[in-house]
Amino acid sequence: MTTALAPGQRTGSRMTYDASRGVVVLFGGHDGSVHQGDTWEYTWGSSWPDETCDNGTDDDLDGLIDCFDPDCLGFPDC
């Protein structure tokens, strides 16, 4: 995906998905000369489909269905 702003190339960074906020978080790394201490977040726009947690379908197209999707964390039937 292309974004208007993006972090520079780096090694040794850490990335995770924050399911409670629905964002991918990137922290730090090394750009070849400087250790980076920055944090970047990526989220999908409102056109990205939401996961419906009880229909047997991968609604948000992330490869995870219903209760196996972190988006359904806290859903009563999971």
mmJSON file of the N, C-alpha and C atoms, coordinates in Angstrom:
{"data_MODEL":{"atom_site":{
"group_PDB":["ATOM","ATOM","ATOM","ATOM","ATOM","ATOM","ATOM","ATOM","ATOM","ATOM","ATOM","ATOM","ATOM","ATOM","ATOM","ATOM","ATOM","ATOM","ATOM","ATOM","ATOM","ATOM","ATOM","ATOM","ATOM","ATOM","ATOM","ATOM","ATOM","ATOM","ATOM","ATOM","ATOM","ATOM","ATOM","ATOM","ATOM","ATOM","ATOM","ATOM","ATOM","ATOM","ATOM","ATOM","ATOM","ATOM","ATOM","ATOM","ATOM","ATOM","ATOM","ATOM","ATOM","ATOM","ATOM","ATOM","ATOM","ATOM","ATOM","ATOM","ATOM","ATOM","ATOM","ATOM","ATOM","ATOM","ATOM","ATOM","ATOM","ATOM","ATOM","ATOM","ATOM","ATOM","ATOM","ATOM","ATOM","ATOM","ATOM","ATOM","ATOM","ATOM","ATOM","ATOM","ATOM","ATOM","ATOM","ATOM","ATOM","ATOM","ATOM","ATOM","ATOM","ATOM","ATOM","ATOM","ATOM","ATOM","ATOM","ATOM","ATOM","ATOM","ATOM","ATOM","ATOM","ATOM","ATOM","ATOM","ATOM","ATOM","ATOM","ATOM","ATOM","ATOM","ATOM","ATOM","ATOM","ATOM","ATOM","ATOM","ATOM","ATOM","ATOM","ATOM","ATOM","ATOM","ATOM","ATOM","ATOM","ATOM","ATOM","ATOM","ATOM","ATOM","ATOM","ATOM","ATOM","ATOM","ATOM","ATOM","ATOM","ATOM","ATOM","ATOM","ATOM","ATOM","ATOM","ATOM","ATOM","ATOM","ATOM","ATOM","ATOM","ATOM","ATOM","ATOM","ATOM","ATOM","ATOM","ATOM","ATOM","ATOM","ATOM","ATOM","ATOM","ATOM","ATOM","ATOM","ATOM","ATOM","ATOM","ATOM","ATOM","ATOM","ATOM","ATOM","ATOM","ATOM","ATOM","ATOM","ATOM","ATOM","ATOM","ATOM","ATOM","ATOM","ATOM","ATOM","ATOM","ATOM","ATOM","ATOM","ATOM","ATOM","ATOM","ATOM","ATOM","ATOM","ATOM","ATOM","ATOM","ATOM","ATOM","ATOM","ATOM","ATOM","ATOM","ATOM","ATOM","ATOM","ATOM","ATOM","ATOM","ATOM","ATOM","ATOM","ATOM","ATOM","ATOM","ATOM","ATOM","ATOM","ATOM","ATOM","ATOM","ATOM","ATOM","ATOM","ATOM","ATOM","ATOM","ATOM","ATOM","ATOM"],
"id":[1,2,3,4,5,6,7,8,9,10,11,12,13,14,15,16,17,18,19,20,21,22,23,24,25,26,27,28,29,30,31,32,33,34,35,36,37,38,39,40,41,42,43,44,45,46,47,48,49,50,51,52,53,54,55,56,57,58,59,60,61,62,63,64,65,66,67,68,69,70,71,72,73,74,75,76,77,78,79,80,81,82,83,84,85,86,87,88,89,90,91,92,93,94,95,96,97,98,99,100,101,102,103,104,105,106,107,108,109,110,111,112,113,114,115,116,117,118,119,120,121,122,123,124,125,126,127,128,129,130,131,132,133,134,135,136,137,138,139,140,141,142,143,144,145,146,147,148,149,150,151,152,153,154,155,156,157,158,159,160,161,162,163,164,165,166,167,168,169,170,171,172,173,174,175,176,177,178,179,180,181,182,183,184,185,186,187,188,189,190,191,192,193,194,195,196,197,198,199,200,201,202,203,204,205,206,207,208,209,210,211,212,213,214,215,216,217,218,219,220,221,222,223,224,225,226,227,228,229,230,231,232,233,234],
"type_symbol":["N","C","C","N","C","C","N","C","C","N","C","C","N","C","C","N","C","C","N","C","C","N","C","C","N","C","C","N","C","C","N","C","C","N","C","C","N","C","C","N","C","C","N","C","C","N","C","C","N","C","C","N","C","C","N","C","C","N","C","C","N","C","C","N","C","C","N","C","C","N","C","C","N","C","C","N","C","C","N","C","C","N","C","C","N","C","C","N","C","C","N","C","C","N","C","C","N","C","C","N","C","C","N","C","C","N","C","C","N","C","C","N","C","C","N","C","C","N","C","C","N","C","C","N","C","C","N","C","C","N","C","C","N","C","C","N","C","C","N","C","C","N","C","C","N","C","C","N","C","C","N","C","C","N","C","C","N","C","C","N","C","C","N","C","C","N","C","C","N","C","C","N","C","C","N","C","C","N","C","C","N","C","C","N","C","C","N","C","C","N","C","C","N","C","C","N","C","C","N","C","C","N","C","C","N","C","C","N","C","C","N","C","C","N","C","C","N","C","C","N","C","C","N","C","C","N","C","C","N","C","C","N","C","C"],
"label_atom_id":["N","CA","C","N","CA","C","N","CA","C","N","CA","C","N","CA","C","N","CA","C","N","CA","C","N","CA","C","N","CA","C","N","CA","C","N","CA","C","N","CA","C","N","CA","C","N","CA","C","N","CA","C","N","CA","C","N","CA","C","N","CA","C","N","CA","C","N","CA","C","N","CA","C","N","CA","C","N","CA","C","N","CA","C","N","CA","C","N","CA","C","N","CA","C","N","CA","C","N","CA","C","N","CA","C","N","CA","C","N","CA","C","N","CA","C","N","CA","C","N","CA","C","N","CA","C","N","CA","C","N","CA","C","N","CA","C","N","CA","C","N","CA","C","N","CA","C","N","CA","C","N","CA","C","N","CA","C","N","CA","C","N","CA","C","N","CA","C","N","CA","C","N","CA","C","N","CA","C","N","CA","C","N","CA","C","N","CA","C","N","CA","C","N","CA","C","N","CA","C","N","CA","C","N","CA","C","N","CA","C","N","CA","C","N","CA","C","N","CA","C","N","CA","C","N","CA","C","N","CA","C","N","CA","C","N","CA","C","N","CA","C","N","CA","C","N","CA","C","N","CA","C","N","CA","C","N","CA","C","N","CA","C","N","CA","C","N","CA","C","N","CA","C"],
"label_alt_id":[null,null,null,null,null,null,null,null,null,null,null,null,null,null,null,null,null,null,null,null,null,null,null,null,null,null,null,null,null,null,null,null,null,null,null,null,null,null,null,null,null,null,null,null,null,null,null,null,null,null,null,null,null,null,null,null,null,null,null,null,null,null,null,null,null,null,null,null,null,null,null,null,null,null,null,null,null,null,null,null,null,null,null,null,null,null,null,null,null,null,null,null,null,null,null,null,null,null,null,null,null,null,null,null,null,null,null,null,null,null,null,null,null,null,null,null,null,null,null,null,null,null,null,null,null,null,null,null,null,null,null,null,null,null,null,null,null,null,null,null,null,null,null,null,null,null,null,null,null,null,null,null,null,null,null,null,null,null,null,null,null,null,null,null,null,null,null,null,null,null,null,null,null,null,null,null,null,null,null,null,null,null,null,null,null,null,null,null,null,null,null,null,null,null,null,null,null,null,null,null,null,null,null,null,null,null,null,null,null,null,null,null,null,null,null,null,null,null,null,null,null,null,null,null,null,null,null,null,null,null,null,null,null,null],
"label_comp_id":["MET","MET","MET","THR","THR","THR","THR","THR","THR","ALA","ALA","ALA","LEU","LEU","LEU","ALA","ALA","ALA","PRO","PRO","PRO","GLY","GLY","GLY","GLN","GLN","GLN","ARG","ARG","ARG","THR","THR","THR","GLY","GLY","GLY","SER","SER","SER","ARG","ARG","ARG","MET","MET","MET","THR","THR","THR","TYR","TYR","TYR","ASP","ASP","ASP","ALA","ALA","ALA","SER","SER","SER","ARG","ARG","ARG","GLY","GLY","GLY","VAL","VAL","VAL","VAL","VAL","VAL","VAL","VAL","VAL","LEU","LEU","LEU","PHE","PHE","PHE","GLY","GLY","GLY","GLY","GLY","GLY","HIS","HIS","HIS","ASP","ASP","ASP","GLY","GLY","GLY","SER","SER","SER","VAL","VAL","VAL","HIS","HIS","HIS","GLN","GLN","GLN","GLY","GLY","GLY","ASP","ASP","ASP","THR","THR","THR","TRP","TRP","TRP","GLU","GLU","GLU","TYR","TYR","TYR","THR","THR","THR","TRP","TRP","TRP","GLY","GLY","GLY","SER","SER","SER","SER","SER","SER","TRP","TRP","TRP","PRO","PRO","PRO","ASP","ASP","ASP","GLU","GLU","GLU","THR","THR","THR","CYS","CYS","CYS","ASP","ASP","ASP","ASN","ASN","ASN","GLY","GLY","GLY","THR","THR","THR","ASP","ASP","ASP","ASP","ASP","ASP","ASP","ASP","ASP","LEU","LEU","LEU","ASP","ASP","ASP","GLY","GLY","GLY","LEU","LEU","LEU","ILE","ILE","ILE","ASP","ASP","ASP","CYS","CYS","CYS","PHE","PHE","PHE","ASP","ASP","ASP","PRO","PRO","PRO","ASP","ASP","ASP","CYS","CYS","CYS","LEU","LEU","LEU","GLY","GLY","GLY","PHE","PHE","PHE","PRO","PRO","PRO","ASP","ASP","ASP","CYS","CYS","CYS"],
"label_asym_id":["A","A","A","A","A","A","A","A","A","A","A","A","A","A","A","A","A","A","A","A","A","A","A","A","A","A","A","A","A","A","A","A","A","A","A","A","A","A","A","A","A","A","A","A","A","A","A","A","A","A","A","A","A","A","A","A","A","A","A","A","A","A","A","A","A","A","A","A","A","A","A","A","A","A","A","A","A","A","A","A","A","A","A","A","A","A","A","A","A","A","A","A","A","A","A","A","A","A","A","A","A","A","A","A","A","A","A","A","A","A","A","A","A","A","A","A","A","A","A","A","A","A","A","A","A","A","A","A","A","A","A","A","A","A","A","A","A","A","A","A","A","A","A","A","A","A","A","A","A","A","A","A","A","A","A","A","A","A","A","A","A","A","A","A","A","A","A","A","A","A","A","A","A","A","A","A","A","A","A","A","A","A","A","A","A","A","A","A","A","A","A","A","A","A","A","A","A","A","A","A","A","A","A","A","A","A","A","A","A","A","A","A","A","A","A","A","A","A","A","A","A","A","A","A","A","A","A","A","A","A","A","A","A","A"],
"label_entity_id":["1","1","1","1","1","1","1","1","1","1","1","1","1","1","1","1","1","1","1","1","1","1","1","1","1","1","1","1","1","1","1","1","1","1","1","1","1","1","1","1","1","1","1","1","1","1","1","1","1","1","1","1","1","1","1","1","1","1","1","1","1","1","1","1","1","1","1","1","1","1","1","1","1","1","1","1","1","1","1","1","1","1","1","1","1","1","1","1","1","1","1","1","1","1","1","1","1","1","1","1","1","1","1","1","1","1","1","1","1","1","1","1","1","1","1","1","1","1","1","1","1","1","1","1","1","1","1","1","1","1","1","1","1","1","1","1","1","1","1","1","1","1","1","1","1","1","1","1","1","1","1","1","1","1","1","1","1","1","1","1","1","1","1","1","1","1","1","1","1","1","1","1","1","1","1","1","1","1","1","1","1","1","1","1","1","1","1","1","1","1","1","1","1","1","1","1","1","1","1","1","1","1","1","1","1","1","1","1","1","1","1","1","1","1","1","1","1","1","1","1","1","1","1","1","1","1","1","1","1","1","1","1","1","1"],
"label_seq_id":[1,1,1,2,2,2,3,3,3,4,4,4,5,5,5,6,6,6,7,7,7,8,8,8,9,9,9,10,10,10,11,11,11,12,12,12,13,13,13,14,14,14,15,15,15,16,16,16,17,17,17,18,18,18,19,19,19,20,20,20,21,21,21,22,22,22,23,23,23,24,24,24,25,25,25,26,26,26,27,27,27,28,28,28,29,29,29,30,30,30,31,31,31,32,32,32,33,33,33,34,34,34,35,35,35,36,36,36,37,37,37,38,38,38,39,39,39,40,40,40,41,41,41,42,42,42,43,43,43,44,44,44,45,45,45,46,46,46,47,47,47,48,48,48,49,49,49,50,50,50,51,51,51,52,52,52,53,53,53,54,54,54,55,55,55,56,56,56,57,57,57,58,58,58,59,59,59,60,60,60,61,61,61,62,62,62,63,63,63,64,64,64,65,65,65,66,66,66,67,67,67,68,68,68,69,69,69,70,70,70,71,71,71,72,72,72,73,73,73,74,74,74,75,75,75,76,76,76,77,77,77,78,78,78],
"pdbx_PDB_ins_code":[null,null,null,null,null,null,null,null,null,null,null,null,null,null,null,null,null,null,null,null,null,null,null,null,null,null,null,null,null,null,null,null,null,null,null,null,null,null,null,null,null,null,null,null,null,null,null,null,null,null,null,null,null,null,null,null,null,null,null,null,null,null,null,null,null,null,null,null,null,null,null,null,null,null,null,null,null,null,null,null,null,null,null,null,null,null,null,null,null,null,null,null,null,null,null,null,null,null,null,null,null,null,null,null,null,null,null,null,null,null,null,null,null,null,null,null,null,null,null,null,null,null,null,null,null,null,null,null,null,null,null,null,null,null,null,null,null,null,null,null,null,null,null,null,null,null,null,null,null,null,null,null,null,null,null,null,null,null,null,null,null,null,null,null,null,null,null,null,null,null,null,null,null,null,null,null,null,null,null,null,null,null,null,null,null,null,null,null,null,null,null,null,null,null,null,null,null,null,null,null,null,null,null,null,null,null,null,null,null,null,null,null,null,null,null,null,null,null,null,null,null,null,null,null,null,null,null,null,null,null,null,null,null,null],
"Cartn_x":[0.843,0.0,0.885,0.452,1.182,0.542,1.372,0.878,1.527,0.928,1.477,2.802,2.905,4.129,4.523,5.805,6.272,7.629,7.915,9.24,10.294,11.512,12.607,12.993,13.791,14.26,15.089,14.956,15.66,15.74,16.628,16.735,16.547,16.218,16.123,14.932,13.962,12.775,11.823,10.815,9.804,8.445,7.59,6.269,5.273,4.093,3.036,1.688,0.654,-0.709,-1.406,-1.935,-2.693,-4.169,-4.69,-6.071,-7.09,-6.765,-7.729,-7.982,-6.977,-7.135,-7.193,-6.914,-6.959,-5.862,-4.649,-3.527,-2.293,-1.467,-0.156,0.834,1.695,2.633,4.068,4.882,6.296,7.113,8.144,8.999,10.468,11.222,12.676,13.314,14.542,15.344,16.618,17.349,18.626,18.621,18.882,18.819,20.161,21.156,22.473,23.491,23.002,23.918,23.395,22.098,21.503,20.472,20.464,19.4,18.163,17.068,15.821,15.016,14.385,13.533,12.114,11.752,10.435,9.381,8.14,7.002,6.079,5.674,4.757,3.546,2.379,1.156,0.49,-0.035,-0.751,-2.134,-3.128,-4.499,-5.184,-6.182,-6.933,-8.023,-8.374,-9.456,-10.808,-11.817,-13.164,-13.691,-13.028,-13.477,-13.056,-12.179,-11.742,-12.88,-13.249,-14.388,-14.089,-15.103,-14.993,-15.23,-14.648,-14.886,-16.209,-17.068,-18.285,-17.931,-18.124,-17.528,-18.34,-19.416,-20.237,-20.876,-20.201,-20.823,-20.008,-18.88,-18.088,-17.354,-17.176,-16.547,-15.404,-14.361,-13.247,-13.604,-14.416,-14.953,-13.89,-12.854,-11.84,-10.627,-10.711,-9.715,-8.308,-8.209,-6.887,-6.476,-7.274,-6.951,-7.453,-8.145,-8.647,-10.163,-10.819,-12.281,-12.842,-13.858,-14.638,-13.752,-13.909,-13.213,-11.7,-11.208,-9.762,-9.144,-9.968,-9.511,-9.389,-8.236,-8.087,-9.127,-9.716,-10.761,-11.968,-12.111,-13.267,-12.972,-11.793,-11.438,-12.497,-13.068,-14.107,-15.51,-15.636,-16.969,-17.552,-18.785,-19.348,-19.239,-19.426,-19.407,-18.005,-16.988,-15.613,-15.02],
"Cartn_y":[-1.181,0.0,1.241,2.237,3.49,4.492,5.206,6.225,7.564,8.651,9.984,10.173,9.646,9.702,8.288,8.021,6.685,6.795,5.866,5.862,5.469,5.916,5.536,4.074,3.564,2.187,2.03,0.859,0.621,-0.867,-1.209,-2.579,-2.552,-3.696,-3.821,-3.126,-2.733,-2.096,-3.165,-2.75,-3.661,-3.196,-4.18,-3.861,-4.817,-4.289,-5.111,-4.551,-5.342,-4.901,-4.656,-3.467,-3.122,-3.334,-4.503,-4.869,-3.978,-3.471,-2.637,-1.311,-0.829,0.43,0.215,-1.002,-1.299,-0.63,-0.557,0.074,-0.831,-0.698,-1.337,-0.305,-0.713,0.201,-0.237,0.698,0.47,1.346,0.771,1.559,1.32,2.418,2.38,1.75,1.28,0.683,1.471,1.054,1.697,1.949,3.176,3.521,3.411,2.827,2.693,3.615,4.69,5.606,6.059,6.048,6.564,5.575,5.377,4.599,5.478,4.974,5.721,5.434,6.437,6.274,6.727,6.698,7.194,6.088,6.492,5.565,5.974,4.978,5.203,4.311,4.819,4.017,4.027,2.866,2.752,2.193,2.87,2.401,2.478,1.698,1.674,2.711,3.27,4.243,3.61,4.419,3.937,3.008,2.967,2.071,0.623,0.404,-0.951,-1.653,-2.871,-3.537,-3.955,-3.942,-4.419,-5.923,-6.588,-8.025,-8.212,-9.052,-9.483,-10.802,-10.907,-11.993,-13.28,-13.38,-14.587,-15.044,-14.763,-15.13,-16.121,-16.623,-17.606,-17.044,-15.727,-15.068,-14.172,-14.072,-13.17,-11.798,-11.048,-9.778,-8.722,-8.671,-7.628,-8.087,-9.291,-9.81,-9.893,-10.228,-10.365,-11.825,-12.757,-14.178,-14.857,-14.137,-14.686,-14.56,-15.622,-15.663,-15.648,-14.832,-14.77,-14.714,-15.63,-15.575,-15.753,-16.183,-16.302,-14.959,-13.953,-12.614,-11.779,-11.119,-10.285,-9.173,-8.788,-7.768,-8.212,-9.527,-10.061,-10.293,-9.872,-9.999,-9.292,-9.995,-9.417,-9.655,-10.189,-10.513,-11.635,-11.508,-12.451,-13.928,-14.266,-15.677,-16.229,-15.412,-15.88,-16.292],
"Cartn_z":[0.0,0.0,0.0,-0.7,-0.766,0.191,0.935,1.849,1.527,1.982,1.739,2.467,3.678,4.473,4.845,4.917,5.282,5.977,6.876,7.499,6.471,6.689,5.807,5.997,5.08,5.194,6.453,7.096,8.348,8.645,9.539,10.032,11.547,12.118,13.563,14.193,13.397,13.967,14.503,15.21,15.735,15.25,14.89,14.392,15.031,15.338,15.913,15.497,15.703,15.434,16.763,16.956,18.155,17.838,18.204,17.876,18.564,19.741,20.462,19.745,18.995,18.252,16.751,16.292,14.864,14.068,14.631,13.938,13.967,12.951,12.926,13.452,14.394,15.027,14.703,14.218,13.924,14.848,15.487,16.361,16.043,16.022,15.989,14.779,15.009,13.955,13.723,12.718,12.367,10.872,10.467,9.044,8.319,8.986,8.382,9.005,9.631,10.307,11.671,11.869,13.108,13.638,14.97,15.607,15.68,15.139,15.12,16.386,16.951,18.121,17.83,16.55,16.162,16.171,16.206,16.174,15.039,14.245,13.13,13.332,12.956,13.011,11.651,11.28,10.021,10.309,9.788,9.933,8.582,8.414,7.169,7.23,6.086,6.011,6.241,6.269,6.553,5.463,4.307,3.241,3.499,4.497,4.834,5.566,5.152,5.792,7.226,8.056,9.428,9.461,10.449,10.637,11.366,10.818,11.492,12.147,13.452,14.225,14.293,13.551,13.678,12.367,11.234,9.962,9.117,9.641,8.905,7.702,7.652,6.504,6.978,6.157,6.428,5.866,6.586,6.095,5.848,6.697,6.539,5.731,5.178,4.233,4.806,6.106,6.714,6.884,6.363,6.433,7.696,8.558,9.817,9.857,10.285,10.261,11.679,11.865,13.1,14.344,15.278,16.571,16.452,15.293,15.086,14.719,14.462,14.109,15.381,15.614,16.811,16.893,15.754,15.781,16.598,16.812,17.537,19.012,19.453,20.857,21.702,22.645,23.482,22.977,21.751,21.228,22.109,22.585,23.546,23.162,21.896,21.489,21.266,21.428,21.209,22.516],
"occupancy":[1.0,1.0,1.0,1.0,1.0,1.0,1.0,1.0,1.0,1.0,1.0,1.0,1.0,1.0,1.0,1.0,1.0,1.0,1.0,1.0,1.0,1.0,1.0,1.0,1.0,1.0,1.0,1.0,1.0,1.0,1.0,1.0,1.0,1.0,1.0,1.0,1.0,1.0,1.0,1.0,1.0,1.0,1.0,1.0,1.0,1.0,1.0,1.0,1.0,1.0,1.0,1.0,1.0,1.0,1.0,1.0,1.0,1.0,1.0,1.0,1.0,1.0,1.0,1.0,1.0,1.0,1.0,1.0,1.0,1.0,1.0,1.0,1.0,1.0,1.0,1.0,1.0,1.0,1.0,1.0,1.0,1.0,1.0,1.0,1.0,1.0,1.0,1.0,1.0,1.0,1.0,1.0,1.0,1.0,1.0,1.0,1.0,1.0,1.0,1.0,1.0,1.0,1.0,1.0,1.0,1.0,1.0,1.0,1.0,1.0,1.0,1.0,1.0,1.0,1.0,1.0,1.0,1.0,1.0,1.0,1.0,1.0,1.0,1.0,1.0,1.0,1.0,1.0,1.0,1.0,1.0,1.0,1.0,1.0,1.0,1.0,1.0,1.0,1.0,1.0,1.0,1.0,1.0,1.0,1.0,1.0,1.0,1.0,1.0,1.0,1.0,1.0,1.0,1.0,1.0,1.0,1.0,1.0,1.0,1.0,1.0,1.0,1.0,1.0,1.0,1.0,1.0,1.0,1.0,1.0,1.0,1.0,1.0,1.0,1.0,1.0,1.0,1.0,1.0,1.0,1.0,1.0,1.0,1.0,1.0,1.0,1.0,1.0,1.0,1.0,1.0,1.0,1.0,1.0,1.0,1.0,1.0,1.0,1.0,1.0,1.0,1.0,1.0,1.0,1.0,1.0,1.0,1.0,1.0,1.0,1.0,1.0,1.0,1.0,1.0,1.0,1.0,1.0,1.0,1.0,1.0,1.0,1.0,1.0,1.0,1.0,1.0,1.0,1.0,1.0,1.0,1.0,1.0,1.0],
"B_iso_or_equiv":[0.0,0.0,0.0,0.0,0.0,0.0,0.0,0.0,0.0,0.0,0.0,0.0,0.0,0.0,0.0,0.0,0.0,0.0,0.0,0.0,0.0,0.0,0.0,0.0,0.0,0.0,0.0,0.0,0.0,0.0,0.0,0.0,0.0,0.0,0.0,0.0,0.0,0.0,0.0,0.0,0.0,0.0,0.0,0.0,0.0,0.0,0.0,0.0,0.0,0.0,0.0,0.0,0.0,0.0,0.0,0.0,0.0,0.0,0.0,0.0,0.0,0.0,0.0,0.0,0.0,0.0,0.0,0.0,0.0,0.0,0.0,0.0,0.0,0.0,0.0,0.0,0.0,0.0,0.0,0.0,0.0,0.0,0.0,0.0,0.0,0.0,0.0,0.0,0.0,0.0,0.0,0.0,0.0,0.0,0.0,0.0,0.0,0.0,0.0,0.0,0.0,0.0,0.0,0.0,0.0,0.0,0.0,0.0,0.0,0.0,0.0,0.0,0.0,0.0,0.0,0.0,0.0,0.0,0.0,0.0,0.0,0.0,0.0,0.0,0.0,0.0,0.0,0.0,0.0,0.0,0.0,0.0,0.0,0.0,0.0,0.0,0.0,0.0,0.0,0.0,0.0,0.0,0.0,0.0,0.0,0.0,0.0,0.0,0.0,0.0,0.0,0.0,0.0,0.0,0.0,0.0,0.0,0.0,0.0,0.0,0.0,0.0,0.0,0.0,0.0,0.0,0.0,0.0,0.0,0.0,0.0,0.0,0.0,0.0,0.0,0.0,0.0,0.0,0.0,0.0,0.0,0.0,0.0,0.0,0.0,0.0,0.0,0.0,0.0,0.0,0.0,0.0,0.0,0.0,0.0,0.0,0.0,0.0,0.0,0.0,0.0,0.0,0.0,0.0,0.0,0.0,0.0,0.0,0.0,0.0,0.0,0.0,0.0,0.0,0.0,0.0,0.0,0.0,0.0,0.0,0.0,0.0,0.0,0.0,0.0,0.0,0.0,0.0,0.0,0.0,0.0,0.0,0.0,0.0],
"pdbx_formal_charge":[null,null,null,null,null,null,null,null,null,null,null,null,null,null,null,null,null,null,null,null,null,null,null,null,null,null,null,null,null,null,null,null,null,null,null,null,null,null,null,null,null,null,null,null,null,null,null,null,null,null,null,null,null,null,null,null,null,null,null,null,null,null,null,null,null,null,null,null,null,null,null,null,null,null,null,null,null,null,null,null,null,null,null,null,null,null,null,null,null,null,null,null,null,null,null,null,null,null,null,null,null,null,null,null,null,null,null,null,null,null,null,null,null,null,null,null,null,null,null,null,null,null,null,null,null,null,null,null,null,null,null,null,null,null,null,null,null,null,null,null,null,null,null,null,null,null,null,null,null,null,null,null,null,null,null,null,null,null,null,null,null,null,null,null,null,null,null,null,null,null,null,null,null,null,null,null,null,null,null,null,null,null,null,null,null,null,null,null,null,null,null,null,null,null,null,null,null,null,null,null,null,null,null,null,null,null,null,null,null,null,null,null,null,null,null,null,null,null,null,null,null,null,null,null,null,null,null,null,null,null,null,null,null,null],
"auth_seq_id":[1,1,1,2,2,2,3,3,3,4,4,4,5,5,5,6,6,6,7,7,7,8,8,8,9,9,9,10,10,10,11,11,11,12,12,12,13,13,13,14,14,14,15,15,15,16,16,16,17,17,17,18,18,18,19,19,19,20,20,20,21,21,21,22,22,22,23,23,23,24,24,24,25,25,25,26,26,26,27,27,27,28,28,28,29,29,29,30,30,30,31,31,31,32,32,32,33,33,33,34,34,34,35,35,35,36,36,36,37,37,37,38,38,38,39,39,39,40,40,40,41,41,41,42,42,42,43,43,43,44,44,44,45,45,45,46,46,46,47,47,47,48,48,48,49,49,49,50,50,50,51,51,51,52,52,52,53,53,53,54,54,54,55,55,55,56,56,56,57,57,57,58,58,58,59,59,59,60,60,60,61,61,61,62,62,62,63,63,63,64,64,64,65,65,65,66,66,66,67,67,67,68,68,68,69,69,69,70,70,70,71,71,71,72,72,72,73,73,73,74,74,74,75,75,75,76,76,76,77,77,77,78,78,78],
"auth_comp_id":["MET","MET","MET","THR","THR","THR","THR","THR","THR","ALA","ALA","ALA","LEU","LEU","LEU","ALA","ALA","ALA","PRO","PRO","PRO","GLY","GLY","GLY","GLN","GLN","GLN","ARG","ARG","ARG","THR","THR","THR","GLY","GLY","GLY","SER","SER","SER","ARG","ARG","ARG","MET","MET","MET","THR","THR","THR","TYR","TYR","TYR","ASP","ASP","ASP","ALA","ALA","ALA","SER","SER","SER","ARG","ARG","ARG","GLY","GLY","GLY","VAL","VAL","VAL","VAL","VAL","VAL","VAL","VAL","VAL","LEU","LEU","LEU","PHE","PHE","PHE","GLY","GLY","GLY","GLY","GLY","GLY","HIS","HIS","HIS","ASP","ASP","ASP","GLY","GLY","GLY","SER","SER","SER","VAL","VAL","VAL","HIS","HIS","HIS","GLN","GLN","GLN","GLY","GLY","GLY","ASP","ASP","ASP","THR","THR","THR","TRP","TRP","TRP","GLU","GLU","GLU","TYR","TYR","TYR","THR","THR","THR","TRP","TRP","TRP","GLY","GLY","GLY","SER","SER","SER","SER","SER","SER","TRP","TRP","TRP","PRO","PRO","PRO","ASP","ASP","ASP","GLU","GLU","GLU","THR","THR","THR","CYS","CYS","CYS","ASP","ASP","ASP","ASN","ASN","ASN","GLY","GLY","GLY","THR","THR","THR","ASP","ASP","ASP","ASP","ASP","ASP","ASP","ASP","ASP","LEU","LEU","LEU","ASP","ASP","ASP","GLY","GLY","GLY","LEU","LEU","LEU","ILE","ILE","ILE","ASP","ASP","ASP","CYS","CYS","CYS","PHE","PHE","PHE","ASP","ASP","ASP","PRO","PRO","PRO","ASP","ASP","ASP","CYS","CYS","CYS","LEU","LEU","LEU","GLY","GLY","GLY","PHE","PHE","PHE","PRO","PRO","PRO","ASP","ASP","ASP","CYS","CYS","CYS"],
"auth_asym_id":["A","A","A","A","A","A","A","A","A","A","A","A","A","A","A","A","A","A","A","A","A","A","A","A","A","A","A","A","A","A","A","A","A","A","A","A","A","A","A","A","A","A","A","A","A","A","A","A","A","A","A","A","A","A","A","A","A","A","A","A","A","A","A","A","A","A","A","A","A","A","A","A","A","A","A","A","A","A","A","A","A","A","A","A","A","A","A","A","A","A","A","A","A","A","A","A","A","A","A","A","A","A","A","A","A","A","A","A","A","A","A","A","A","A","A","A","A","A","A","A","A","A","A","A","A","A","A","A","A","A","A","A","A","A","A","A","A","A","A","A","A","A","A","A","A","A","A","A","A","A","A","A","A","A","A","A","A","A","A","A","A","A","A","A","A","A","A","A","A","A","A","A","A","A","A","A","A","A","A","A","A","A","A","A","A","A","A","A","A","A","A","A","A","A","A","A","A","A","A","A","A","A","A","A","A","A","A","A","A","A","A","A","A","A","A","A","A","A","A","A","A","A","A","A","A","A","A","A","A","A","A","A","A","A"],
"auth_atom_id":["N","CA","C","N","CA","C","N","CA","C","N","CA","C","N","CA","C","N","CA","C","N","CA","C","N","CA","C","N","CA","C","N","CA","C","N","CA","C","N","CA","C","N","CA","C","N","CA","C","N","CA","C","N","CA","C","N","CA","C","N","CA","C","N","CA","C","N","CA","C","N","CA","C","N","CA","C","N","CA","C","N","CA","C","N","CA","C","N","CA","C","N","CA","C","N","CA","C","N","CA","C","N","CA","C","N","CA","C","N","CA","C","N","CA","C","N","CA","C","N","CA","C","N","CA","C","N","CA","C","N","CA","C","N","CA","C","N","CA","C","N","CA","C","N","CA","C","N","CA","C","N","CA","C","N","CA","C","N","CA","C","N","CA","C","N","CA","C","N","CA","C","N","CA","C","N","CA","C","N","CA","C","N","CA","C","N","CA","C","N","CA","C","N","CA","C","N","CA","C","N","CA","C","N","CA","C","N","CA","C","N","CA","C","N","CA","C","N","CA","C","N","CA","C","N","CA","C","N","CA","C","N","CA","C","N","CA","C","N","CA","C","N","CA","C","N","CA","C","N","CA","C","N","CA","C","N","CA","C","N","CA","C","N","CA","C","N","CA","C","N","CA","C"],
"pdbx_PDB_model_num":[1,1,1,1,1,1,1,1,1,1,1,1,1,1,1,1,1,1,1,1,1,1,1,1,1,1,1,1,1,1,1,1,1,1,1,1,1,1,1,1,1,1,1,1,1,1,1,1,1,1,1,1,1,1,1,1,1,1,1,1,1,1,1,1,1,1,1,1,1,1,1,1,1,1,1,1,1,1,1,1,1,1,1,1,1,1,1,1,1,1,1,1,1,1,1,1,1,1,1,1,1,1,1,1,1,1,1,1,1,1,1,1,1,1,1,1,1,1,1,1,1,1,1,1,1,1,1,1,1,1,1,1,1,1,1,1,1,1,1,1,1,1,1,1,1,1,1,1,1,1,1,1,1,1,1,1,1,1,1,1,1,1,1,1,1,1,1,1,1,1,1,1,1,1,1,1,1,1,1,1,1,1,1,1,1,1,1,1,1,1,1,1,1,1,1,1,1,1,1,1,1,1,1,1,1,1,1,1,1,1,1,1,1,1,1,1,1,1,1,1,1,1,1,1,1,1,1,1,1,1,1,1,1,1]
}}}
